[in-house]
């Protein structure tokens, strides 16, 4: 495999790398980028494009050299090696305003944390955590070369900066002749799309051992308990990838506290198992065994006894207990703490990685080549006073409307699929129920040993829903990319934000719609015997679903576990196995004795520009599962924690061993995902309050305990009988009458009995419970929101120490720049006096120029 040489000792690694130090045949120069292509028989147009493109690259100052196909392992592929000399790097570093060091920082690091020895087992060596000293930095200026710390021009710009500059040139270089004005023929992306080149990538490190340190201290699973070498990740892969792993690591650390509280809540449910009087009454043969319940579907369903739901009622108690209310409120506050502390961590990284003033650079200097190519209209920029391409408002509105209609169509398609799953649930339940052949007074018949028709329907429907989710994901991802390209966003940041919003909106509906149905719709619009509600009208015979006899909360738990766990398992298999198998297939015929570095990297998987987008999307969807529906399953944070510990190592392993080196990119935050997390955090408070009020059985039990219990002592004894209503089956319509005949039976609701002057209408207790549910929602939301906003106000987004350091560094930079300009001016003046002994009288204009230069 590609990594075989890197598994050996460091000496072996260095020897392997030194074999590839003679990159160009005419001298030792660093390879900054590789382009590969195949010499097709019908490739005359491709050859012409390559000739023009490479000629324009040479005019831009890049040095090129082609490896003949006879030297490649498949004898078909040509490799074009690209080197950027100092002049090119300096010119474009000035254009892109890349910050470079000019003086080693003398600002001391933070003070030692008390009890730091407790964290030593989780720490990495200092040279790995801080691969280079801290420097004061300033945007590169080609006219001030002597101001910067340039010890060696070949190593002054790190490889990540070099490949970023080269890719900037490649993405804007035309491939048409000078006498032709074909503005659309520009950029390496179009050449890759039309097959002129097969790949374009920077090489993994050649002369340094950064990749080895990343593999040894980061990518191995045995390092799962260690901190991440974020500075080394940032140095090797760029800030954009570094900020992703910083966020993922911080999210995983915060999940630990949520997982601990979830385990405590679940443990409370287990320990209070024997105190659950409600389940005891259901399981009691003298109570639940004598309570005959109404059929759950028309005709085919039989009567059933309440004690047949004994097992599901015990299972429901594990998650539906007093501790769940506390845990739901805790998670509302935990989300706020997570987001606020992440803002502080992000501000610290912005300072340490010189990204404090990055937003303006991001907007102005990273215009997408596609925007420059497709937008032929020009207008004057009010700031720069230069002509720039723009998209007229009518065209922009037309593209936006088409994009919105496409997204709406796919969301409606999801709703249609969910409706189909609901119809499946209604139809297949009747099929399962037809198996029940026992007499009206015996136990409910089971499908298998312990599976009731309700549970069988819920599990199979959840699996079908998961398959539909994955299929829709596969197609919509391509549609979302197409419609985002169609809108022609101006900058890379705008492109990613638009794609992010489209994808998350779709994924939100796709992944969460089934959980919303079970939580807030199933069992809520059922009606009552004799007046049932049907999905498509009475003649459809598809009666609306009732909750599992143990309650809808356990069904929501089942749905959540299947979808969340299934997504995580499929995601990890896809991320780990597919790249491994593909790389094995590509490298199986390689000549191991003559396997050059560019051939090794060529056989690795390409890391697309949207690679990080899918990583973020996966984690944010998981974040929604553990916040929006956590009241139904307190162990969800624990599952997420275990998954994320594995996710960090799988992602790091992919980056270091299975993917080509990505082009370095800058980012000072996680982009639109921050706002999405804020919206999910606010929505989670509302959903959990409604789950506790309407899906859980907590509020009806509390109302009975404090208002309707018999006797003077508050007790749950008699709750089951109080929560049931009786119905005279002889009054039911003929189409709904069970085959066993008509006998008095019970159903779950608060209605007056037959013979009462208000028979089958809701009792006063129903309205008391409804009022208590609404009051609980209002109180819980207000309490959590007040605490959330107070915590958000109390915790500043930027630590005071970071603010002070930023101000201190800016002051010192200005001072050093001022001193440099003054010294430079003195040298110029002294040289002018030596050349011309007789001083000339300075005019007002000259004085103004001198003062301006000093300032």
LINJO-V416902 format. One record per residue. N is the residue number from 1. RES is the residue in one letter. OMEGA is omega in radians with two decimals (999 if undefined). BURIAL is b if it has 9 or more other ideal C-beta (glycine too) atoms within 8 Angstrom, else e. Layout:
# LINJO-V416902
{{N & RES & OMEGA & BURIAL} {N & RES & OMEGA & BURIAL}}
This chain:
# LINJO-V416902
{{1 & X & -3.09 & e} {2 & X & -3.03 & b} {3 & X & -3.08 & b} {4 & X & -3.11 & e} {5 & X & -3.12 & e} {6 & X & 3.10 & b} {7 & X & -3.11 & e} {8 & X & -3.08 & e} {9 & X & -3.13 & e} {10 & X & 3.12 & e} {11 & X & 3.12 & e} {12 & X & 3.12 & b} {13 & X & -3.11 & b} {14 & X & 3.13 & b} {15 & X & 3.13 & e} {16 & X & -3.11 & b} {17 & X & -3.10 & b} {18 & X & 3.09 & e} {19 & X & -3.08 & e} {20 & X & -3.12 & b} {21 & X & 3.09 & b} {22 & X & -2.98 & e} {23 & X & -3.12 & b} {24 & X & -3.05 & b} {25 & X & -3.11 & e} {26 & X & 3.10 & e} {27 & X & -3.13 & e} {28 & X & 3.11 & e} {29 & X & -3.12 & e} {30 & X & 3.01 & b} {31 & X & -3.12 & b} {32 & X & -3.12 & b} {33 & X & 3.12 & b} {34 & X & 2.95 & b} {35 & X & 3.12 & b} {36 & X & 3.10 & b} {37 & X & 3.09 & b} {38 & X & -3.14 & e} {39 & X & -3.09 & e} {40 & X & 3.10 & e} {41 & X & -3.13 & e} {42 & X & -3.02 & e} {43 & X & 3.14 & b} {44 & X & 3.10 & e} {45 & X & 3.12 & e} {46 & X & 3.11 & b} {47 & X & 3.12 & b} {48 & X & 3.11 & e} {49 & X & -3.13 & b} {50 & X & -3.14 & b} {51 & X & -3.12 & e} {52 & X & -3.12 & b} {53 & X & -3.13 & b} {54 & X & 3.07 & b} {55 & X & 3.11 & e} {56 & X & 3.05 & b} {57 & X & 3.11 & b} {58 & X & 3.09 & b} {59 & X & 3.10 & e} {60 & X & 3.06 & b} {61 & X & -3.14 & b} {62 & X & 3.10 & b} {63 & X & -3.02 & b} {64 & X & 3.01 & b} {65 & X & -3.07 & b} {66 & X & 3.01 & e} {67 & X & -3.09 & b} {68 & X & -3.11 & e} {69 & X & 3.12 & b} {70 & X & 3.12 & e} {71 & X & -3.13 & e} {72 & X & -3.06 & b} {73 & X & 3.13 & b} {74 & X & 3.13 & e} {75 & X & -3.14 & e} {76 & X & -2.95 & e} {77 & X & 2.98 & b} {78 & X & 3.09 & b} {79 & X & 3.08 & b} {80 & X & -3.13 & b} {81 & X & -3.06 & b} {82 & X & 3.08 & b} {83 & X & 3.09 & b} {84 & X & 3.12 & b} {85 & X & -3.04 & b} {86 & X & -3.10 & e} {87 & X & 3.13 & e} {88 & X & 3.13 & b} {89 & X & -3.12 & b} {90 & X & -3.13 & b} {91 & X & -3.09 & b} {92 & X & 3.00 & b} {93 & X & 3.06 & b} {94 & X & 3.14 & b} {95 & X & -3.09 & e} {96 & X & 3.14 & b} {97 & X & 3.13 & b} {98 & X & -3.14 & b} {99 & X & -3.13 & e} {100 & X & -3.08 & b} {101 & X & 3.03 & b} {102 & X & 3.10 & b} {103 & X & 3.10 & e} {104 & X & -3.06 & b} {105 & X & 3.06 & b} {106 & X & 3.08 & e} {107 & X & -3.10 & e} {108 & X & 3.08 & e} {109 & X & -3.14 & e} {110 & X & -3.13 & e} {111 & X & 3.13 & e} {112 & X & 3.14 & e} {113 & X & 3.08 & e} {114 & X & -3.13 & e} {115 & X & -3.13 & e} {116 & X & -3.11 & e} {117 & X & 3.11 & e} {118 & X & -3.09 & e} {119 & X & -3.10 & e} {120 & X & 3.11 & e} {121 & X & -3.10 & e} {122 & X & -3.08 & e} {123 & X & 3.03 & b} {124 & X & 3.13 & e} {125 & X & -3.09 & e} {126 & X & -3.12 & e} {127 & X & 3.08 & e} {128 & X & -3.14 & b} {129 & X & 3.12 & b} {130 & X & -3.06 & e} {131 & X & 3.12 & b} {132 & X & 3.14 & e} {133 & X & 3.09 & e} {134 & X & -3.13 & e} {135 & X & 2.84 & b} {136 & X & -3.07 & b} {137 & X & 3.12 & e} {138 & X & 3.10 & b} {139 & X & -3.07 & e} {140 & X & 3.09 & b} {141 & X & -3.07 & e} {142 & X & -3.13 & b} {143 & X & -3.13 & e} {144 & X & -3.08 & e} {145 & X & -3.07 & e} {146 & X & 3.12 & e} {147 & X & -3.03 & b} {148 & X & -3.10 & b} {149 & X & -3.12 & b} {150 & X & 3.08 & e} {151 & X & -3.13 & e} {152 & X & -3.10 & e} {153 & X & -3.11 & e} {154 & X & -3.08 & e} {155 & X & -3.10 & e} {156 & X & 3.07 & b} {157 & X & 3.14 & b} {158 & X & -3.11 & e} {159 & X & -3.14 & b} {160 & X & 3.09 & b} {161 & X & 3.14 & b} {162 & X & -3.12 & b} {163 & X & 3.06 & b} {164 & X & 3.12 & b} {165 & X & -3.13 & b} {166 & X & 3.13 & b} {167 & X & 3.07 & b} {168 & X & 3.10 & b} {169 & X & -3.11 & b} {170 & X & -3.07 & b} {171 & X & -3.12 & b} {172 & X & -3.10 & b} {173 & X & 3.13 & b} {174 & X & 3.06 & b} {175 & X & 3.02 & b} {176 & X & -3.14 & e} {177 & X & -3.06 & e} {178 & X & -3.09 & e} {179 & X & 3.11 & e} {180 & X & 3.12 & e} {181 & X & 3.12 & e} {182 & X & -3.00 & e} {183 & X & -3.10 & e} {184 & X & -3.14 & e} {185 & X & -3.05 & b} {186 & X & 2.95 & b} {187 & X & -3.12 & b} {188 & X & -3.13 & b} {189 & X & 3.13 & b} {190 & X & 3.12 & b} {191 & X & 3.06 & b} {192 & X & -3.12 & b} {193 & X & -3.12 & e} {194 & X & 3.03 & e} {195 & X & 3.10 & e} {196 & X & 3.00 & b} {197 & X & -3.13 & b} {198 & X & 3.13 & e} {199 & X & 3.08 & b} {200 & X & -3.05 & b} {201 & X & 2.95 & b} {202 & X & -3.14 & b} {203 & X & 2.91 & b} {204 & X & -3.00 & e} {205 & X & -3.10 & b} {206 & X & -3.01 & b} {207 & X & 3.14 & e} {208 & X & -3.07 & e} {209 & X & -3.12 & b} {210 & X & -3.14 & b} {211 & X & 3.10 & b} {212 & X & 3.13 & b} {213 & X & 3.10 & b} {214 & X & 3.12 & b} {215 & X & -3.05 & b} {216 & X & -2.99 & e} {217 & X & -3.01 & b} {218 & X & -2.97 & b} {219 & X & -3.13 & b} {220 & X & -3.09 & b} {221 & X & 3.13 & e} {222 & X & 3.09 & e} {223 & X & -3.02 & b} {224 & X & -3.11 & b} {225 & X & -3.10 & e} {226 & X & 3.02 & b} {227 & X & -3.12 & e} {228 & X & 3.09 & b} {229 & X & -2.99 & b} {230 & X & 3.14 & b} {231 & X & 3.10 & b} {232 & X & 3.07 & b} {233 & X & 3.13 & b} {234 & X & -3.14 & b} {235 & X & -3.04 & b} {236 & X & -3.04 & b} {237 & X & -3.09 & b} {238 & X & -3.04 & b} {239 & X & -3.06 & b} {240 & X & 3.10 & b} {241 & X & 3.12 & b} {242 & X & -3.12 & b} {243 & X & 3.08 & b} {244 & X & -3.12 & b} {245 & X & 3.05 & b} {246 & X & 3.12 & b} {247 & X & -3.13 & b} {248 & X & 3.11 & b} {249 & X & 3.13 & b} {250 & X & 3.10 & b} {251 & X & 3.13 & b} {252 & X & 3.10 & b} {253 & X & -3.14 & e} {254 & X & 3.09 & b} {255 & X & -3.13 & b} {256 & X & -3.11 & b} {257 & X & 3.09 & e} {258 & X & 3.14 & b} {259 & X & 3.12 & b} {260 & X & 3.13 & e} {261 & X & 3.10 & b} {262 & X & 3.10 & b} {263 & X & 3.10 & b} {264 & X & 3.13 & b} {265 & X & 3.13 & b} {266 & X & 3.11 & b} {267 & X & 3.08 & e} {268 & X & 3.10 & b} {269 & X & 3.12 & b} {270 & X & -3.09 & e} {271 & X & 3.13 & e} {272 & X & -3.11 & b} {273 & X & -3.04 & b} {274 & X & -3.12 & e} {275 & X & -3.07 & e} {276 & X & -3.09 & b} {277 & X & -3.12 & b} {278 & X & 3.12 & b} {279 & X & 3.12 & b} {280 & X & 3.11 & e} {281 & X & 3.11 & b} {282 & X & -3.08 & b} {283 & X & -3.10 & b} {284 & X & 3.14 & b} {285 & X & -3.11 & e} {286 & X & 3.13 & e} {287 & X & 3.13 & b} {288 & X & -3.13 & b} {289 & X & -3.13 & b} {290 & X & -3.12 & e} {291 & X & 3.13 & b} {292 & X & -3.06 & b} {293 & X & 3.12 & b} {294 & X & 3.11 & b} {295 & X & -3.10 & b} {296 & X & 3.02 & b} {297 & X & -3.08 & b} {298 & X & 2.99 & b} {299 & X & -2.96 & b} {300 & X & -3.09 & e} {301 & X & -3.12 & b} {302 & X & 2.96 & b} {303 & X & 3.13 & b} {304 & X & -3.12 & b} {305 & X & -3.06 & b} {306 & X & -3.09 & b} {307 & X & 3.05 & b} {308 & X & 3.12 & b} {309 & X & -3.09 & b} {310 & X & -3.08 & b} {311 & X & -3.11 & e} {312 & X & 3.11 & b} {313 & X & 3.07 & b} {314 & X & 3.10 & b} {315 & X & -3.14 & b} {316 & X & -3.12 & b} {317 & X & 3.14 & b} {318 & X & -3.10 & b} {319 & X & -3.11 & b} {320 & X & 3.13 & b} {321 & X & -3.07 & b} {322 & X & -3.13 & e} {323 & X & -3.13 & b} {324 & X & 3.12 & b} {325 & X & 3.11 & b} {326 & X & -3.10 & b} {327 & X & 3.10 & b} {328 & X & 3.10 & b} {329 & X & 3.10 & b} {330 & X & -3.11 & b} {331 & X & 3.06 & b} {332 & X & 3.10 & b} {333 & X & 3.13 & b} {334 & X & 3.13 & b} {335 & X & 3.13 & b} {336 & X & 3.12 & b} {337 & X & 3.13 & b} {338 & X & -3.09 & b} {339 & X & -3.12 & b} {340 & X & 3.12 & b} {341 & X & 3.07 & b} {342 & X & 3.08 & b} {343 & X & 3.12 & b} {344 & X & 3.11 & b} {345 & X & 3.13 & b} {346 & X & 3.11 & b} {347 & X & 3.10 & b} {348 & X & 3.11 & b} {349 & X & 3.09 & b} {350 & X & 3.13 & b} {351 & X & -3.07 & b} {352 & X & -3.07 & e} {353 & X & 3.09 & b} {354 & X & -3.12 & e} {355 & X & -3.05 & b} {356 & X & -3.10 & e} {357 & X & -3.00 & e} {358 & X & -3.00 & b} {359 & X & -3.13 & e} {360 & X & 3.10 & e} {361 & X & -3.13 & b} {362 & X & -3.06 & b} {363 & X & -2.98 & b} {364 & X & -2.97 & e} {365 & X & -3.10 & b} {366 & X & 3.06 & b} {367 & X & -3.11 & b} {368 & X & 3.08 & b} {369 & X & 3.12 & b} {370 & X & 3.11 & b} {371 & X & 3.12 & b} {372 & X & -3.08 & b} {373 & X & -3.00 & b} {374 & X & -3.12 & e} {375 & X & -3.09 & b} {376 & X & 3.12 & e} {377 & X & -3.11 & e} {378 & X & 3.02 & e} {379 & X & -3.07 & e} {380 & X & 3.05 & e} {381 & X & -3.06 & b} {382 & X & -3.10 & e} {383 & X & -3.09 & e} {384 & X & -3.10 & e} {385 & X & 3.08 & e} {386 & X & 3.10 & e} {387 & X & -3.13 & e} {388 & X & 3.12 & b} {389 & X & 3.08 & b} {390 & X & 3.14 & e} {391 & X & -3.12 & b} {392 & X & -3.07 & e} {393 & X & 3.11 & e} {394 & X & 3.11 & e} {395 & X & -3.13 & e} {396 & X & 3.13 & b} {397 & X & 3.13 & e} {398 & X & 3.12 & e} {399 & X & -3.14 & b} {400 & X & 3.14 & b} {401 & X & 3.12 & e} {402 & X & 3.11 & b} {403 & X & -3.14 & b} {404 & X & 3.12 & e} {405 & X & 3.14 & e} {406 & X & 3.12 & b} {407 & X & 3.14 & b} {408 & X & 3.12 & e} {409 & X & -3.12 & e} {410 & X & 3.09 & b} {411 & X & 3.06 & b} {412 & X & 3.08 & e} {413 & X & 3.09 & b} {414 & X & 3.14 & b} {415 & X & 3.11 & b} {416 & X & 3.12 & e} {417 & X & 3.11 & b} {418 & X & 3.08 & b} {419 & X & 3.08 & e} {420 & X & 3.11 & e} {421 & X & 3.12 & b} {422 & X & 3.08 & b} {423 & X & 3.08 & b} {424 & X & -3.12 & b} {425 & X & -3.11 & b} {426 & X & -3.08 & b} {427 & X & -3.05 & b} {428 & X & 3.09 & b} {429 & X & 3.11 & b} {430 & X & 3.11 & b} {431 & X & 3.09 & e} {432 & X & -3.09 & b} {433 & X & -3.14 & b} {434 & X & 3.10 & e} {435 & X & -3.07 & e} {436 & X & -3.07 & b} {437 & X & -3.06 & e} {438 & X & 3.13 & e} {439 & X & -3.07 & e} {440 & X & -3.04 & b} {441 & X & 3.14 & e} {442 & X & -3.08 & e} {443 & X & 3.09 & e} {444 & X & -3.14 & b} {445 & X & -3.10 & b} {446 & X & 3.01 & e} {447 & X & -2.99 & b} {448 & X & -3.07 & e} {449 & X & -3.05 & e} {450 & X & -3.05 & e} {451 & X & 3.07 & b} {452 & X & 3.07 & b} {453 & X & 3.12 & b} {454 & X & -3.11 & b} {455 & X & 3.12 & b} {456 & X & 3.11 & b} {457 & X & -3.10 & b} {458 & X & -3.10 & b} {459 & X & -3.12 & b} {460 & X & 3.11 & b} {461 & X & 3.11 & b} {462 & X & 3.12 & b} {463 & X & 3.10 & b} {464 & X & 3.11 & b} {465 & X & 3.12 & b} {466 & X & 3.10 & b} {467 & X & 3.11 & e} {468 & X & 3.12 & b} {469 & X & -3.10 & b} {470 & X & 3.13 & b} {471 & X & 3.13 & e} {472 & X & 3.09 & b} {473 & X & -3.07 & b} {474 & X & -3.09 & e} {475 & X & -3.05 & e} {476 & X & 3.11 & b} {477 & X & -3.14 & b} {478 & X & 3.11 & e} {479 & X & -3.12 & b} {480 & X & 3.11 & b} {481 & X & -3.12 & b} {482 & X & -3.10 & e} {483 & X & 3.07 & b} {484 & X & 3.05 & b} {485 & X & -3.12 & e} {486 & X & 3.13 & b} {487 & X & 3.13 & b} {488 & X & 3.05 & b} {489 & X & -3.03 & b} {490 & X & -3.07 & e} {491 & X & 3.08 & b} {492 & X & 3.13 & b} {493 & X & 3.11 & b} {494 & X & 3.12 & b} {495 & X & -3.11 & b} {496 & X & -3.14 & b} {497 & X & 3.12 & b} {498 & X & 3.11 & b} {499 & X & 3.13 & b} {500 & X & -3.11 & b} {501 & X & 3.13 & b} {502 & X & -3.09 & b} {503 & X & -3.09 & b} {504 & X & 3.11 & b} {505 & X & 3.11 & b} {506 & X & -3.10 & b} {507 & X & 3.12 & b} {508 & X & 3.13 & b} {509 & X & -3.05 & b} {510 & X & -3.05 & b} {511 & X & -2.97 & b} {512 & X & -3.04 & b} {513 & X & -3.14 & b} {514 & X & 3.10 & b} {515 & X & 3.09 & b} {516 & X & 3.13 & b} {517 & X & -3.11 & b} {518 & X & -3.05 & b} {519 & X & -2.93 & b} {520 & X & -3.10 & e} {521 & X & -3.09 & e} {522 & X & 3.11 & b} {523 & X & -3.09 & e} {524 & X & -3.09 & e} {525 & X & -3.04 & e} {526 & X & -2.99 & b} {527 & X & 3.12 & e} {528 & X & -3.11 & b} {529 & X & -3.09 & b} {530 & X & 3.14 & b} {531 & X & -3.12 & e} {532 & X & 3.10 & b} {533 & X & -3.12 & e} {534 & X & -3.00 & b} {535 & X & -3.11 & b} {536 & X & -3.12 & e} {537 & X & -3.03 & e} {538 & X & -3.05 & e} {539 & X & 3.08 & e} {540 & X & -3.14 & e} {541 & X & 3.12 & e} {542 & X & -3.10 & b} {543 & X & -3.13 & b} {544 & X & -3.06 & b} {545 & X & 2.92 & b} {546 & X & 3.12 & e} {547 & X & 2.99 & b} {548 & X & -3.13 & b} {549 & X & 3.09 & b} {550 & X & -3.13 & b} {551 & X & -3.12 & b} {552 & X & -3.08 & b} {553 & X & -3.13 & b} {554 & X & 3.07 & b} {555 & X & 3.05 & b} {556 & X & 3.07 & b} {557 & X & 3.12 & b} {558 & X & 3.14 & b} {559 & X & -3.10 & b} {560 & X & -3.12 & b} {561 & X & -3.09 & b} {562 & X & -3.08 & b} {563 & X & -3.09 & b} {564 & X & -3.13 & b} {565 & X & 3.13 & b} {566 & X & 3.13 & b} {567 & X & -3.12 & b} {568 & X & 3.14 & b} {569 & X & 3.13 & e} {570 & X & 3.13 & b} {571 & X & 3.14 & b} {572 & X & 3.09 & b} {573 & X & -3.14 & b} {574 & X & -3.09 & e} {575 & X & -3.05 & b} {576 & X & -3.00 & b} {577 & X & -3.06 & e} {578 & X & 3.09 & b} {579 & X & -3.14 & b} {580 & X & -3.13 & b} {581 & X & -3.14 & e} {582 & X & 3.12 & b} {583 & X & 3.08 & b} {584 & X & -3.13 & b} {585 & X & -3.12 & e} {586 & X & -3.03 & e} {587 & X & -3.05 & b} {588 & X & -3.11 & e} {589 & X & -3.09 & e} {590 & X & 3.08 & b} {591 & X & -3.01 & e} {592 & X & -3.10 & e} {593 & X & 3.14 & e} {594 & X & -3.04 & e} {595 & X & -3.05 & b} {596 & X & -3.11 & b} {597 & X & -3.12 & b} {598 & X & 3.07 & b} {599 & X & 3.08 & b} {600 & X & -3.12 & b} {601 & X & 3.11 & b} {602 & X & -3.13 & b} {603 & X & 3.07 & b} {604 & X & 3.13 & b} {605 & X & 3.12 & b} {606 & X & 3.06 & e} {607 & X & -3.03 & b} {608 & X & 3.14 & e} {609 & X & -3.14 & e} {610 & X & -3.12 & e} {611 & X & 3.13 & b} {612 & X & 3.13 & b} {613 & X & -3.13 & b} {614 & X & 3.09 & e} {615 & X & 3.08 & b} {616 & X & -3.09 & b} {617 & X & 3.13 & b} {618 & X & -3.11 & b} {619 & X & -3.13 & b} {620 & X & 3.05 & b} {621 & X & 3.08 & b} {622 & X & 3.10 & b} {623 & X & 3.09 & b} {624 & X & 3.13 & b} {625 & X & -3.04 & b} {626 & X & 3.11 & b} {627 & X & -3.05 & b} {628 & X & -3.03 & b} {629 & X & -3.03 & b} {630 & X & 3.13 & b} {631 & X & -3.14 & b} {632 & X & -3.07 & b} {633 & X & -3.09 & b} {634 & X & 3.14 & b} {635 & X & 3.13 & b} {636 & X & 3.09 & b} {637 & X & 3.11 & b} {638 & X & 3.09 & b} {639 & X & 3.13 & b} {640 & X & 3.13 & b} {641 & X & 3.12 & b} {642 & X & 3.12 & e} {643 & X & -3.06 & b} {644 & X & 3.05 & b} {645 & X & 3.08 & b} {646 & X & -3.09 & b} {647 & X & -3.14 & b} {648 & X & -3.09 & b} {649 & X & 3.09 & b} {650 & X & 3.13 & b} {651 & X & 3.14 & b} {652 & X & 3.09 & b} {653 & X & 3.11 & b} {654 & X & -3.07 & b} {655 & X & -3.05 & b} {656 & X & -3.01 & b} {657 & X & -2.99 & b} {658 & X & -3.10 & b} {659 & X & 2.93 & b} {660 & X & 3.14 & b} {661 & X & 3.13 & b} {662 & X & 3.03 & b} {663 & X & -3.10 & b} {664 & X & 3.12 & b} {665 & X & -3.13 & b} {666 & X & 3.02 & b} {667 & X & -3.11 & b} {668 & X & 3.07 & b} {669 & X & -3.11 & e} {670 & X & 2.99 & b} {671 & X & -3.07 & b} {672 & X & -3.14 & b} {673 & X & 3.12 & b} {674 & X & 3.13 & b} {675 & X & 3.11 & e} {676 & X & 3.11 & b} {677 & X & 3.11 & b} {678 & X & 3.14 & b} {679 & X & 3.12 & e} {680 & X & -3.14 & b} {681 & X & 3.13 & b} {682 & X & -3.14 & e} {683 & X & -3.10 & b} {684 & X & 3.10 & b} {685 & X & -3.12 & b} {686 & X & -3.09 & b} {687 & X & -3.14 & b} {688 & X & 3.07 & b} {689 & X & 3.12 & b} {690 & X & 3.10 & b} {691 & X & 3.13 & b} {692 & X & -3.07 & b} {693 & X & -2.96 & b} {694 & X & 3.14 & e} {695 & X & 3.10 & b} {696 & X & 3.09 & b} {697 & X & -3.03 & b} {698 & X & -3.06 & b} {699 & X & 3.08 & b} {700 & X & 3.12 & b} {701 & X & -3.14 & b} {702 & X & 3.11 & b} {703 & X & 3.11 & b} {704 & X & -3.07 & b} {705 & X & -3.02 & b} {706 & X & -3.08 & e} {707 & X & -2.99 & e} {708 & X & -3.13 & e} {709 & X & 3.12 & b} {710 & X & 3.09 & e} {711 & X & -3.08 & e} {712 & X & -3.10 & e} {713 & X & 3.13 & e} {714 & X & -3.12 & e} {715 & X & 3.11 & b} {716 & X & 3.12 & b} {717 & X & -3.14 & e} {718 & X & -3.09 & b} {719 & X & -3.08 & b} {720 & X & 3.13 & b} {721 & X & -3.14 & e} {722 & X & -3.07 & b} {723 & X & -3.12 & b} {724 & X & 3.05 & b} {725 & X & -3.10 & b} {726 & X & 3.13 & b} {727 & X & 3.08 & b} {728 & X & -3.05 & e} {729 & X & 3.14 & b} {730 & X & -3.13 & e} {731 & X & -3.08 & e} {732 & X & 3.11 & b} {733 & X & -3.06 & e} {734 & X & -3.12 & e} {735 & X & -3.10 & e} {736 & X & -3.08 & b} {737 & X & 3.11 & b} {738 & X & -3.13 & b} {739 & X & -3.11 & e} {740 & X & -3.11 & e} {741 & X & -3.04 & e} {742 & X & 3.02 & e} {743 & X & 3.10 & b} {744 & X & -3.11 & e} {745 & X & -3.08 & b} {746 & X & 3.03 & b} {747 & X & -3.00 & b} {748 & X & 3.10 & e} {749 & X & 3.11 & b} {750 & X & -3.11 & b} {751 & X & 3.12 & b} {752 & X & -3.09 & b} {753 & X & 3.06 & e} {754 & X & -3.10 & b} {755 & X & 3.09 & e} {756 & X & -3.13 & e} {757 & X & 3.06 & e} {758 & X & -3.03 & e} {759 & X & 3.08 & b} {760 & X & 2.98 & b} {761 & X & -3.05 & e} {762 & X & 3.09 & e} {763 & X & 3.11 & b} {764 & X & 3.13 & e} {765 & X & 3.09 & b} {766 & X & -3.12 & b} {767 & X & 3.05 & b} {768 & X & 3.13 & b} {769 & X & 3.11 & b} {770 & X & 3.10 & e} {771 & X & 3.12 & e} {772 & X & 3.10 & b} {773 & X & 3.13 & b} {774 & X & 3.11 & b} {775 & X & 3.11 & e} {776 & X & 3.13 & b} {777 & X & -3.11 & b} {778 & X & -3.10 & e} {779 & X & -3.11 & e} {780 & X & 3.14 & b} {781 & X & -3.09 & b} {782 & X & 3.12 & e} {783 & X & -3.10 & b} {784 & X & -3.13 & b} {785 & X & 3.10 & b} {786 & X & 3.12 & e} {787 & X & 3.14 & b} {788 & X & -3.09 & b} {789 & X & 3.09 & e} {790 & X & 3.12 & e} {791 & X & 3.13 & b} {792 & X & 3.10 & b} {793 & X & -3.07 & e} {794 & X & -3.07 & e} {795 & X & 3.13 & b} {796 & X & -3.12 & e} {797 & X & -3.13 & e} {798 & X & 3.12 & b} {799 & X & -3.12 & b} {800 & X & 3.12 & e} {801 & X & 3.12 & e} {802 & X & 3.10 & b} {803 & X & -3.14 & b} {804 & X & 3.14 & e} {805 & X & 3.12 & b} {806 & X & 3.12 & b} {807 & X & 3.13 & e} {808 & X & -3.12 & b} {809 & X & 3.10 & b} {810 & X & 3.11 & e} {811 & X & -3.13 & e} {812 & X & 3.12 & b} {813 & X & 3.11 & b} {814 & X & 3.13 & e} {815 & X & 3.13 & e} {816 & X & 3.11 & b} {817 & X & 3.11 & b} {818 & X & 3.13 & b} {819 & X & 3.13 & e} {820 & X & -3.12 & b} {821 & X & 3.13 & b} {822 & X & 3.12 & b} {823 & X & 3.12 & e} {824 & X & 3.12 & e} {825 & X & 3.11 & b} {826 & X & -3.14 & e} {827 & X & 3.14 & e} {828 & X & 3.14 & e} {829 & X & 3.14 & e} {830 & X & 3.11 & e} {831 & X & 3.12 & e} {832 & X & 3.10 & e} {833 & X & 3.12 & b} {834 & X & -3.13 & e} {835 & X & -3.13 & e} {836 & X & -3.09 & e} {837 & X & -3.10 & e} {838 & X & -3.12 & e} {839 & X & 3.08 & e} {840 & X & 3.11 & e} {841 & X & -3.11 & e} {842 & X & 3.04 & e} {843 & X & -3.14 & e} {844 & X & 3.14 & e} {845 & X & 3.12 & e} {846 & X & 3.13 & e} {847 & X & 3.13 & b} {848 & X & 3.12 & e} {849 & X & -3.14 & e} {850 & X & 3.14 & b} {851 & X & 3.12 & e} {852 & X & -3.14 & e} {853 & X & 3.11 & e} {854 & X & 3.12 & b} {855 & X & 999 & e}}
